[in-house]
Amino acid sequence: MSNEAVLHAHSDVATHDAHGDHSHEHHHHETFITKYVFSQDHKMIAKQFLITGMVWAVLGGLMSVLFRLQLGYPDATFPWLESILGKWAKGGHITPEAYYALVTTHGTVLVFFVLTAGLSGTFANFLIPLQIGARDMASPFMNMLSYWFFFGASIVMLSSMFVETGPFSGGWTAYPPLSALGDASPGSKTGMDLWIVSMALFVVSSLLGGLNYIATVLNMRTKGMSMTRLPLTIWALFFTAVLGVLSFPVLLSGFILLIFDRNFGTSFYLSDIFINGVGALPNEGGSAILFQHLFWFLGHPEVYIILLPAMGMVSEILSVNSRKPIFGYMAMIGSLFAIAILAFLVWAHHMFVTGLNPFLGSVFVLLTLLIAVPSAIKVFNWLTTLWRGNIRFTPGMLFAIGFVSLFISGGLTGIWLGNSALDIHLHDTYFVIAHFHIVMGVASMFGMFAGIYHWFPKMYGRYMNNTLAYMHFWITIAGAYMIFWPMHYEGLAGMPRRYYDYSIWESFKQFQDLNRFISLVAMIVFAAQFLFLFNFFYSIFKGRKLTTLNPWEANTLEWTTPIHPGHGNWVGEIPEVHRWAYDYGKDGKEFIQQTTPVGPDESHH
Amino acid sequence: MTTTIPNKEPQKIHPHKFAMWVAMGSIVMMFAGMTSAYIVKKNQSSWLQFDLPLIFWYSTGVILASSLTMYLASKAMKAREMSRYRTLITITAGLGLAFLVMQYLGFKDLEARDIAMIGPKSNSAVSFLFVITVLHMLHVLGGVIALVTLFARAFRSSVKNYSAVPVEVVGTYWHFVDALWIYLFLFYNWIG
């Protein structure tokens, strides 16, 4: 089945504009609805994912600013808070219920909506067809559905914030019994119902997307594009999709059992519970740990679902902007593969203190620490790619280097946390918060920023402003370290996560000033993101126009498409690929695109 | 339009069929999650032992028969025997519906024996059986809907479509939900 046939079979896109005229008037008729709303063009769907993800990033970030306000200034009152949050901030002071709701929603939104849908949804959609040489995804229709399920999930999640009892507030991991019993807390009522509906829609969206990405990468590559000629972005997005397709269904299983416990009185997770004001519950024989197993069987691969796309894009951007081939291409693929496998075998390291059999714990320690091997291979290869490179410090490149820095800093603390003995002390402290925010949260945000700055010219045919981008980068990287570095010290001192007010604890009072400092920096960093947002939206309409097809002098196929590619990406034939994606600085040539045939006098590659 | 373009690489699997295989892998993971939760739970306290509804044996026979008719339907389609094909997919969908009804009767049987599946008196052993079976029934229902769509297409007179791909995709799925039930049935009887 050729690429053309698939596109023709599922949309009415004409590729008859082979004569190079690409004006929109001449392109087959598209209405506003089919072009911008219910679009089946992977590039438009990618932009939809990106912008929805950005909206969520702003909301999720704002939530963190609000709860940092409480942590940094537990005694102060802010009357303006009451005017925006109403009863959730009575007297200008965020209530405990609101605090937990903010923490929970911040986690859910950032992990799933921003760093899963916003990151891999955007770049898998945008880059897979463009970089493998396909007209569109295997099923453009399913791809469209994937976005609209995500949109539905977003609407439901957003609406949960406006119900009377508030959004779910039992932590983003939704452990029962808080998630299973409506009487357990205000947020466990309607808020939790909406949370679970939203997450179910989100799982469907991820599965539809993931199926498509896998089918597209394996079946729709252009002529000559063997698997080992794929750019590393595609390999990373491919493994991401595999992880998602195999782990999200297990989460759904866990949610289904949770729904039955919530609404149909079963006892999968509930046993011997007494609620104040309600009395003893009839549920017997359930096990809350069972939910944790099902949750973390997704939850751990989810970490790599978030991280791998960033790794792939960073590999590509580092190589392009160092003007050097990526160091150890096959080792990069091998380590992605190893990470994908290990991702499924380490979930119980989130559960060391649940009464897990210590012998079992030691097996999970070993498997967890094994992840250090492929991770170190990747770091080594990134550094050796940079080594003696002719580096161009574009904004995308800076964020890619920032990613490597954060991945190292956050990865090292992972080795601490992976030990079950140390975890007894560190579990559920700020050390964990610091670790995962650096290695997964901020690092993946950096991968996302790198991707946006790098591929913006391909997305919109214009450049983003460099000055604003540099300011954005330096404030964000400095701020990220200033926010999360001190948290390591707090965590080592035993300061637990999720507490509402530390000033009433003798042991944690000493951190009051540090907490205030962290909150202050968090606000500054949040404000700095508006430099990016302004830059992004301004540049869509007013940015400097692209005059060349290949602004970064990169080798990959997306830069052979017209500046404003139509639906179908290439005018005329899809180009044939003759080499891998990383022929930089070869035989005295600065770069050789993948479409250039191998010459007779060329040295072996 | 598909037919006008020569198939350059015939050895390659159609992307839709491939996507179906990946989707099946995904569904397998979902049921693997369920059945492993079942095993974990079974090894903990208060697990009720009870006899499976007898009708599950018959429903197993019915879904096996439907797999056979599905196989014959796709063979008929490829041989362009359209009337035979239409009859066979109708029978397949009918058998699918019969299977769903029989599963439902199985639940009725448990109810009659006073074994609660949900609610405060239920035991997780029965709740698991109920949830997993209902989840499988929903997947069979999805297959029946797909068959009805094929059926509608086969009777559409304006467009004649002889592409075997949709039939093969649905057929693969149908055999898959069949195999899934066989697995669940063996699991309930001898493993779980």
Boltz contact constraints between the chains, C-beta under 6 A:
constraints:
  - contact:
      token1: [A, 1]
      token2: [B, 14]
      max_distance: 6.0
  - contact:
      token1: [A, 2]
      token2: [B, 5]
      max_distance: 6.0
  - contact:
      token1: [A, 2]
      token2: [B, 8]
      max_distance: 6.0
  - contact:
      token1: [A, 4]
      token2: [B, 5]
      max_distance: 6.0
  - contact:
      token1: [A, 5]
      token2: [B, 2]
      max_distance: 6.0
  - contact:
      token1: [A, 5]
      token2: [B, 5]
      max_distance: 6.0
  - contact:
      token1: [A, 8]
      token2: [B, 1]
      max_distance: 6.0
  - contact:
      token1: [A, 9]
      token2: [B, 2]
      max_distance: 6.0
  - contact:
      token1: [A, 138]
      token2: [B, 15]
      max_distance: 6.0
  - contact:
      token1: [A, 138]
      token2: [B, 19]
      max_distance: 6.0
  - contact:
      token1: [A, 207]
      token2: [B, 26]
      max_distance: 6.0
  - contact:
      token1: [A, 211]
      token2: [B, 19]
      max_distance: 6.0
  - contact:
      token1: [A, 211]
      token2: [B, 22]
      max_distance: 6.0
  - contact:
      token1: [A, 211]
      token2: [B, 23]
      max_distance: 6.0
  - contact:
      token1: [A, 214]
      token2: [B, 22]
      max_distance: 6.0
  - contact:
      token1: [A, 215]
      token2: [B, 15]
      max_distance: 6.0
  - contact:
      token1: [A, 215]
      token2: [B, 18]
      max_distance: 6.0
  - contact:
      token1: [A, 215]
      token2: [B, 19]
      max_distance: 6.0
  - contact:
      token1: [A, 219]
      token2: [B, 15]
      max_distance: 6.0
  - contact:
      token1: [A, 219]
      token2: [B, 18]
      max_distance: 6.0
  - contact:
      token1: [A, 245]
      token2: [B, 26]
      max_distance: 6.0
  - contact:
      token1: [A, 246]
      token2: [B, 29]
      max_distance: 6.0
  - contact:
      token1: [A, 249]
      token2: [B, 26]
      max_distance: 6.0
  - contact:
      token1: [A, 249]
      token2: [B, 29]
      max_distance: 6.0
  - contact:
      token1: [A, 249]
      token2: [B, 30]
      max_distance: 6.0
  - contact:
      token1: [A, 250]
      token2: [B, 29]
      max_distance: 6.0
  - contact:
      token1: [A, 250]
      token2: [B, 33]
      max_distance: 6.0
  - contact:
      token1: [A, 252]
      token2: [B, 30]
      max_distance: 6.0
  - contact:
      token1: [A, 253]
      token2: [B, 30]
      max_distance: 6.0
  - contact:
      token1: [A, 253]
      token2: [B, 33]
      max_distance: 6.0
  - contact:
      token1: [A, 253]
      token2: [B, 34]
      max_distance: 6.0
  - contact:
      token1: [A, 260]
      token2: [B, 131]
      max_distance: 6.0
  - contact:
      token1: [A, 264]
      token2: [B, 118]
      max_distance: 6.0
  - contact:
      token1: [A, 265]
      token2: [B, 118]
      max_distance: 6.0
  - contact:
      token1: [A, 265]
      token2: [B, 119]
      max_distance: 6.0
  - contact:
      token1: [A, 265]
      token2: [B, 120]
      max_distance: 6.0
  - contact:
      token1: [A, 266]
      token2: [B, 118]
      max_distance: 6.0
  - contact:
      token1: [A, 266]
      token2: [B, 122]
      max_distance: 6.0
  - contact:
      token1: [A, 266]
      token2: [B, 127]
      max_distance: 6.0
  - contact:
      token1: [A, 267]
      token2: [B, 124]
      max_distance: 6.0
  - contact:
      token1: [A, 268]
      token2: [B, 124]
      max_distance: 6.0
  - contact:
      token1: [A, 282]
      token2: [B, 120]
      max_distance: 6.0
  - contact:
      token1: [A, 285]
      token2: [B, 45]
      max_distance: 6.0
  - contact:
      token1: [A, 285]
      token2: [B, 46]
      max_distance: 6.0
  - contact:
      token1: [A, 285]
      token2: [B, 124]
      max_distance: 6.0
  - contact:
      token1: [A, 287]
      token2: [B, 44]
      max_distance: 6.0
  - contact:
      token1: [A, 290]
      token2: [B, 37]
      max_distance: 6.0
  - contact:
      token1: [A, 290]
      token2: [B, 40]
      max_distance: 6.0
  - contact:
      token1: [A, 294]
      token2: [B, 33]
      max_distance: 6.0
